[in-house]
Amino acid sequence: MPADDPAEIGDVEPHVYRYESIEEVPKEIQKYWHQRYDIFSKYDEGVYLTHDAWFGITPESVAHSIAQHMATATPDGKTKLIDAFAGAGGNTIAFALSGRWEQIFAIEKDPEALACAKHNAEIYGVAKKIWWIEGDCLDVIPSRFGSMKDTVIFASPPWGGPGYRDDQIFNVETMQPYGLKQLYNAYSKVSKEVALYLPRTSNLNQLAKYVPDDQKIQVAHYCIDGASKALCAYYGNFGVIDNQNIPS
């Protein structure tokens, strides 16, 4: 059903939803609705999502594992984290819950998704730990963070919809609306430490193309019940990322 209670959520009706029964759920989302507690364990406490967020949000256990890796592997001098594609808040909330960061900046150009993220962060008790920015990350990051040297960037860009599953090897250069080259070139001007959350079948040769000659990239697969859900490519001076399986 359309959202109807929080003020900010109400401002973006009717494109923000909270489904309470399978009968309300569009057919293309039903698979994800059955996984709603994997997406947000507090779903029943009032979580809201946009239509697109159902397809793209990081499962909560994976988000927490990434947040733990970012917290422990990021160089000590990096105290601010930018979540470049905050969406409905899955990763942003996990970063805030980690307690590692002095400041967390959540950027999202879709006002409906941003309203969901703020609302969902309230449910998890971390909304006041996050600075919310509406805008395109490729505009916001260089203009607002170009002079900051203590930032690390995490990005979970759009993958182009569920069709990515059909690709035996996913071409990260042709992601829409932003390809790898465009993202990496923009982010690396602000921070050497960049983490990109991408499909599990992403082309590793394409990822390695942007690594300086004297460095290596770390790639960690994030798994649930032994099956990879996605990978995260860690550029820069991160410590060792310990790969792990995430129990359901």
MOWOMO-V329777 format. One record per residue. RES is the residue in three letters. SS is DSSP state (A for helix, B for strand, O for the rest). Layout:
# MOWOMO-V329777
RES;SS  RES;SS
This chain:
# MOWOMO-V329777
MET;O  PRO;B  ALA;O  ASP;O  ASP;O  PRO;O  ALA;A  GLU;A  ILE;A  GLY;A  ASP;A  VAL;O  GLU;O  PRO;O  HIS;O  VAL;B  TYR;B  ARG;O  TYR;O  GLU;O  SER;O  ILE;A  GLU;A  GLU;A  VAL;O  PRO;O  LYS;A  GLU;A  ILE;A  GLN;A  LYS;A  TYR;A  TRP;A  HIS;O  GLN;O  ARG;A  TYR;A  ASP;A  ILE;A  PHE;O  SER;O  LYS;O  TYR;A  ASP;A  GLU;A  GLY;O  VAL;O  TYR;O  LEU;B  THR;B  HIS;A  ASP;A  ALA;A  TRP;A  PHE;A  GLY;A  ILE;O  THR;O  PRO;O  GLU;A  SER;A  VAL;A  ALA;A  HIS;A  SER;A  ILE;A  ALA;A  GLN;A  HIS;A  MET;A  ALA;A  THR;A  ALA;A  THR;O  PRO;O  ASP;O  GLY;O  LYS;O  THR;O  LYS;B  LEU;B  ILE;B  ASP;B  ALA;O  PHE;O  ALA;O  GLY;O  ALA;O  GLY;O  GLY;A  ASN;A  THR;A  ILE;A  ALA;A  PHE;A  ALA;A  LEU;A  SER;A  GLY;O  ARG;O  TRP;O  GLU;O  GLN;B  ILE;B  PHE;B  ALA;B  ILE;B  GLU;B  LYS;O  ASP;O  PRO;A  GLU;A  ALA;A  LEU;A  ALA;A  CYS;A  ALA;A  LYS;A  HIS;A  ASN;A  ALA;A  GLU;A  ILE;A  TYR;O  GLY;O  VAL;O  ALA;A  LYS;A  LYS;A  ILE;B  TRP;B  TRP;B  ILE;B  GLU;B  GLY;O  ASP;O  CYS;A  LEU;A  ASP;A  VAL;A  ILE;A  PRO;A  SER;A  ARG;A  PHE;A  GLY;O  SER;O  MET;O  LYS;O  ASP;O  THR;B  VAL;B  ILE;B  PHE;B  ALA;B  SER;O  PRO;O  PRO;O  TRP;O  GLY;O  GLY;O  PRO;A  GLY;A  TYR;A  ARG;A  ASP;A  ASP;O  GLN;O  ILE;O  PHE;B  ASN;O  VAL;A  GLU;A  THR;A  MET;O  GLN;O  PRO;O  TYR;O  GLY;O  LEU;A  LYS;A  GLN;A  LEU;A  TYR;A  ASN;A  ALA;A  TYR;A  SER;A  LYS;O  VAL;O  SER;O  LYS;O  GLU;O  VAL;B  ALA;B  LEU;B  TYR;B  LEU;B  PRO;O  ARG;O  THR;O  SER;B  ASN;O  LEU;A  ASN;A  GLN;A  LEU;A  ALA;A  LYS;O  TYR;O  VAL;O  PRO;O  ASP;O  ASP;O  GLN;O  LYS;O  ILE;O  GLN;B  VAL;B  ALA;B  HIS;B  TYR;B  CYS;B  ILE;B  ASP;O  GLY;O  ALA;B  SER;B  LYS;B  ALA;B  LEU;B  CYS;B  ALA;B  TYR;B  TYR;B  GLY;O  ASN;O  PHE;O  GLY;O  VAL;O  ILE;O  ASP;O  ASN;O  GLN;B  ASN;B  ILE;B  PRO;O  SER;O
